[in-house]
Amino acid sequence: MIRRLRFFPIHCTLVCFVLFWSLKGVSQTTYTISGRITDAQTGDPIPFAGVAIKGKTAGVTTNFEGFYTLKTTQIGDSLMVSSMSYRPKTKAIRKDSISQVINFQLESSEIKLQEVKVYAGENPAYNILRKVIKQKPAHNPNRLTAYEYESYNKIEVDVDNLSQRFKKRKAIRKITEAVDKFEKIAGEDGRPVIPIYLSESISNYYFREIPRKKKEQILKTKISGIAVTDGSLISQLIGSSFQQYNFYQNWLSVVEKDFHSPIADGWKSTYEYYLIDTTFVGGYWCYQIDYEPKRAQDLAFNGTIWIDTLSHALVQVDASVGKRANINFIERIKIQQEYEQIGDSTWMPIKSRMLIDVAELTDSTAGMLVKFYTSNRNVTVNKPRPPKFYDYPLELSEDYKEYPEDYWDKVRHEPLTAGEKTAYQLIDSVKQVPVVRTYVEVLNMAVNGYKRIPKVNIDVGPFLYLYSNNVVEGNRIRIGGKTNPDFSRKWILSGHAAYGTLDQKWKYNFSVDYIFSRKPWTIGGISHSYDLERIGLSSEAIGNNALFGAMTRWGSYRRGYFEGVSSAYVKRELFRGLTQTVGLRHRSFEPMYAFAYRTTPGMGDRSPTQSNYQNSELFFETRWGKDEVFIYNENERLTLGTQRWPLVVFRYQMGLRNLMNSDFSYHRLSLNVKQSFRVGIWGRSNYNVTLGYIPSTLPYPMLYTPLGNESLFYVENAFNLMNYFEFVSDKYVQLRYEHNFEGLLFNRIPAIKRLKWRFLANAKVLYGSVRPANMNLLAPTDAQGRPVLGFSTLGKEPYVEVGYAIDNIFKVLRVDAIHRLTYRQNPGITPFAVKFSFWFNI
C-alpha cells in the first residue's frame, strides 16, 4: 500500500558548516554570500526563506527581516531561493569573489507542493502535532497570571498593480508625475507601488488572566497619509490591540473572519500536514512542517510552522491565505511570526508581520497593499496590576502627537528601510496634487454622507434624506448639518429643516450636546423636533438603519401623525462596562388619521374621547457590556462590541401625569440581550432577545408595535413578512436568531465552491398580548364622527417567520427566502417572499 505525500524539494534548511580536507595542513577557501530576500510586489522582507547553492548541501534560512549570510566551501554556479507561496528563483554566483551580496525579489504564487511517494503508515507529522496540541496550555502566553511589554507598530498602505489603462487616466497621470520623482519602492527587479499611508506608534500593552483584562496605553503616534490626519480615532486603531494573532487559540480573527489555526484542537479535520525536515532556527532544533487546507475554499491557512523538538512549542509561523479562500476582494493574506521563550515554558510572539493584498476590482482600477508590522520587547510576566488599572482597555496619551524631532529614531525597534523613508516623502508629495484633494473630498462625501464647509466648520447633509415624496407631504425637501470637531471639542450642534409642498408645513430638528468628560465618558444634551412620523415606523423603531429610514419617507403614509419631541439627557460611564443614561422627554401626538381614545375608560361609552395627547416621562437606560471596547472619534464614542460576553441593555420609562400638560402616568420596561459567538467549524451565530412589559393603561400608539417590512429589501432588525402596524402588544418577548454557515456547505460542492457563496439560516419569533384594559381604551369614533381604526394583537400562538439565505452573490448581493409560519390567515399578508439586500462583505 502506498500513500501520496507532497514535498517541496528545493526548500533547503541546513545550517552552514565548514569541511576540512582529510589531508593534514590542506584547507579550502571559505566563501561568504549575503543578501536580502524581499517580496517583488510589496518590497517587504521574506523571513524563513530557504537559501542554498544549487547541487550542494550548503544552505541557510533568512531571519525575520529577510537577511541571510551563507558561509561555505562548497561553491557552485548558482544560488537558489525558495519559500512557501512564492516562485523559486535562481541567480548566478561569481566564483572569483570570496564575498558577495546577492539580493532576491520573489513573485508570489499559489503553486502546490509537489507529489512524491512514501510507504504506508501514519503521517509522521501527526505524532508531532498531537504533542503540540497536548502542550498548548503550557506554551500559550494567555495562561500567564499577567504579562506586559513595550510594542512598536508600523502600518503602510500602498497602491499597486498599476495597469496601463489605469495610468492613462488624467487624474492618475498627475499623481504619477509626482511619483516619478522618487525611486521605485519595491526593489531593483520588483514592481513599483505608490504609498498613500504610513503610520508608527509606540505603546505599552498589558494582560491579566484572572479576571481576564487587557489594556493598551498608546504613548506616541506618527501618521502620514492621503486624506488622513493624525486624529484620535486613527491613533487608537494603529496600536498593538488590533494586531493580536495568537495561533495557540483555535480561531484567529483576520479581516473580521474566523480562520482555523493550524494547531487548533480540530487540526486533523481541516489540514493536511507534511514533515519536511529538522532544522536549526534561532538557537533551537525544530521540526519543519508544511500544511495546507483540505479544501482551498475554507477559512484556513497554508504555510509552514517550525516546532521546537524538545518542548513542542511554536518557534516560527508562516501562514498564508490565497485568493481561492472564501473571502472577497483579497488576493492573499500573509502572517509571519517569530516567538521567544519567556520563563520556563511560555513562548511569546516577539515579531509579527501581516500583509493584506487587496485585488483590483476591474481592469481599469489599481490594487492595494496593507502591511502591518509589530515588534514587542521588554516583556515582564506574572506581575499583575490591580484590576482597576485595566478599566479602560484603550488609552491614548494626551500628548500623543508631541515629541522631539529625533524621538522616533530612538524608540523604533528597527530603523526605517530606504523604501519607508521614501514613502514618507512620496505621501507628502502626492497630497499636494490638486486632483487628489478633489478625489479625497468626493470620497469623504460618499462615505460619510456629509459635505464639510471648512470656513464655518460645519458638515452639511446627510444627502440620503435630501428629497422624498409621499402622499401627505408631496415633495419633501430637507437640508441639515452638524458641527465638526474643528468647531469645538466640547460642543456639538446639529439640526435640519424640511418642507412639504403638499401639506405646506415646516418640520425641523435641532440639538445641542456637551461633552463634560472623555474619561469617564460623560455627555449631556437637549433637543427639540417636530416632524411627520407613522405608527410602527418611527425613527426610534427603525434605529440606525439609515437606508430603510429614508425609504419609509416615500409613498403612502398609513396612520401618519405629527410628533413634537423635547428632551434633555445625561449619559455617563460609571465604571468599565456600565453606562447609565438619565433623561426627561416630552412628546405631543397629532394624528393625521381617524383615532380617538376614552379619557375615562371606567365610564364605558359615556366616556369623553380625545384624539391628541401629550406625555412627559423620565427615562433611564442601563447598558452593561462586560468586555465591551470603545474607541473615541473626536466628539463621539464608538463601540467595537463585546468579545466573549453578551451586551445587556435595560430601559425604564416613567410617565409623569400633569407635568407639562401630560395626560398619562405610566411605566414601561424592556430588557435587550444580544451576542455573537463562534460555533466551531459550523460558523457563527447571532441572537437578539427583547422582553418588554407595559403594566399601564395607555392608547395603542404608546404600546409596543413590532417593526414590519413591506419593502422588497431584507431588513435585519424587522419582521420581514409582517405588515406595517400588524400587531400591537403591551407585554412581549421577541427573538431574532441568525446562523452564518459561511462556506461550510457550499465549499464542499464542486460546481459551486468557486462562487464563494455563503449559506445562512434565521428565525424570528414574537410572543405578545394586550390586556383588556388597553383594548377597551379605544373609542368607536373620533371627534369628526369617523370610525376609529383599530389594531390587532397576537393570540396564544407566537408570530414566527423562518428563512434561509445565500450571501455573497457577485460579492455584494444577499438573497433571502422567507416563510411566514403563523397568522397566515390575516388579510393582505404574504406567506412567502424572496427579498434582497446589498452588503459589502469581506
VENSUL-V83504 format. One record per backbone hydrogen bond with DSSP energy under -0.5 kcal/mol. NH is the residue of the N-H (numbers start at 0). CO is the residue of the C=O. If there is no record, write none. Layout:
((NH/CO) (NH/CO))
This chain:
((2/117) (4/2) (4/115) (6/113) (8/6) (10/7) (11/9) (20/25) (25/22) (30/28) (30/71) (31/97) (32/69) (33/99) (34/67) (36/65) (37/35) (37/103) (38/43) (39/105) (42/38) (45/36) (46/44) (47/61) (48/45) (49/81) (50/59) (51/79) (52/57) (53/77) (55/52) (59/50) (61/48) (62/66) (65/62) (67/34) (69/32) (70/68) (71/30) (71/69) (74/72) (78/90) (79/51) (80/88) (81/49) (85/82) (86/106) (88/80) (90/78) (92/76) (94/92) (96/93) (99/31) (101/33) (103/35) (105/37) (108/84) (113/6) (115/4) (117/2) (119/0) (125/122) (126/122) (127/123) (128/124) (129/125) (130/126) (131/127) (132/128) (133/129) (134/130) (135/131) (135/132) (137/134) (138/134) (138/135) (139/135) (142/139) (143/140) (146/206) (147/379) (148/204) (149/376) (150/202) (151/374) (152/200) (153/372) (154/198) (155/370) (156/196) (157/368) (158/193) (159/366) (162/160) (166/162) (167/163) (168/165) (172/168) (173/169) (174/170) (175/171) (176/172) (177/173) (177/174) (178/174) (179/175) (180/177) (181/178) (189/186) (190/39) (193/158) (194/192) (195/156) (196/156) (197/223) (198/154) (199/221) (200/152) (201/219) (202/150) (203/216) (204/148) (205/214) (206/146) (207/212) (208/144) (212/207) (214/205) (215/392) (216/203) (217/215) (217/394) (218/201) (218/216) (219/201) (220/399) (221/199) (223/197) (224/227) (225/195) (227/224) (230/228) (234/230) (235/231) (235/232) (236/232) (237/233) (238/235) (241/238) (242/239) (244/242) (246/244) (248/245) (251/258) (253/251) (253/256) (256/253) (258/251) (258/256) (259/298) (260/249) (263/260) (266/263) (268/265) (269/265) (269/266) (270/266) (271/291) (273/289) (275/273) (275/287) (276/287) (278/285) (279/12) (280/278) (280/283) (283/280) (285/278) (285/283) (286/306) (287/276) (288/286) (288/304) (289/273) (290/302) (291/271) (293/269) (297/294) (299/297) (300/259) (301/319) (302/290) (303/317) (304/288) (305/315) (306/286) (306/304) (307/312) (308/284) (311/307) (314/305) (315/305) (316/336) (317/303) (318/334) (319/301) (320/332) (324/321) (325/296) (326/324) (327/841) (330/356) (331/356) (332/320) (333/354) (334/318) (335/352) (336/316) (337/350) (338/314) (339/347) (341/345) (342/340) (345/341) (346/138) (347/339) (349/337) (349/347) (350/337) (351/373) (352/335) (353/371) (354/333) (355/369) (356/331) (357/355) (357/367) (358/328) (364/361) (366/159) (367/357) (368/157) (369/355) (370/155) (370/368) (371/353) (372/153) (373/351) (374/151) (375/349) (376/149) (379/147) (381/145) (388/385) (389/386) (390/387) (392/390) (394/215) (396/217) (396/394) (399/396) (401/398) (402/400) (406/403) (409/405) (409/406) (410/406) (411/407) (420/416) (421/417) (422/418) (423/419) (424/420) (425/421) (426/422) (427/423) (428/424) (429/425) (430/426) (431/427) (431/428) (432/429) (435/432) (436/432) (437/433) (438/434) (439/435) (440/436) (441/437) (442/438) (443/439) (444/440) (445/441) (446/442) (447/443) (448/444) (450/459) (451/449) (452/457) (453/451) (455/452) (456/452) (457/452) (458/481) (459/450) (459/457) (460/479) (461/448) (462/448) (464/461) (465/462) (467/475) (469/473) (470/554) (473/469) (475/467) (475/473) (476/474) (476/498) (477/465) (478/496) (480/494) (481/458) (482/492) (483/456) (486/483) (487/483) (491/512) (493/510) (494/480) (495/508) (496/478) (497/506) (498/476) (499/504) (500/474) (501/472) (503/499) (506/497) (507/529) (508/495) (509/527) (510/493) (511/525) (512/491) (513/523) (514/489) (515/513) (515/521) (516/521) (518/519) (521/516) (522/570) (523/513) (524/568) (525/511) (526/566) (527/509) (528/564) (529/507) (530/562) (532/560) (534/558) (536/533) (541/537) (542/538) (544/541) (545/543) (548/544) (549/545) (550/546) (551/547) (552/549) (553/550) (554/468) (559/556) (560/532) (561/589) (562/530) (563/587) (564/528) (565/585) (566/526) (567/583) (568/524) (569/581) (570/522) (571/579) (572/520) (573/571) (573/577) (574/577) (577/574) (578/576) (578/622) (579/571) (580/620) (581/569) (582/618) (583/567) (584/616) (585/565) (586/614) (587/563) (588/612) (589/561) (591/559) (594/592) (596/609) (597/776) (598/607) (599/607) (602/599) (603/600) (605/602) (606/603) (609/596) (612/588) (614/586) (616/584) (617/653) (618/582) (619/651) (620/580) (621/649) (622/578) (622/620) (623/647) (624/576) (625/645) (627/624) (628/640) (630/637) (632/630) (632/635) (633/631) (634/632) (635/632) (637/630) (637/635) (639/628) (646/673) (647/623) (647/645) (648/671) (649/621) (650/669) (651/619) (652/667) (653/617) (654/652) (654/665) (655/615) (656/654) (657/661) (658/655) (659/657) (660/657) (661/658) (662/613) (667/652) (668/692) (669/650) (670/690) (671/648) (672/688) (673/646) (674/686) (676/684) (678/682) (681/678) (682/679) (683/739) (684/676) (685/737) (686/674) (687/735) (688/672) (689/733) (690/670) (691/731) (692/668) (693/729) (695/666) (697/695) (701/698) (702/699) (703/728) (704/702) (705/703) (707/705) (708/718) (708/721) (713/835) (717/714) (718/706) (719/717) (721/718) (725/722) (727/791) (728/703) (729/768) (730/768) (731/691) (732/766) (733/689) (734/764) (735/687) (736/762) (737/685) (738/760) (739/683) (740/738) (740/758) (743/740) (746/742) (747/744) (748/745) (749/747) (751/748) (752/748) (754/751) (755/752) (757/806) (758/741) (759/804) (760/738) (761/802) (762/736) (763/800) (764/734) (765/798) (766/732) (768/730) (773/770) (774/770) (775/771) (777/774) (778/595) (781/785) (784/781) (787/779) (788/593) (798/765) (800/763) (801/818) (802/761) (803/816) (804/759) (805/814) (806/757) (806/804) (808/812) (810/807) (811/808) (812/808) (813/836) (814/805) (815/834) (816/803) (817/815) (817/832) (818/801) (819/830) (820/799) (820/818) (821/799) (825/822) (828/825) (830/828) (832/817) (834/815) (834/832) (835/711) (836/813) (838/811) (840/810) (840/838))
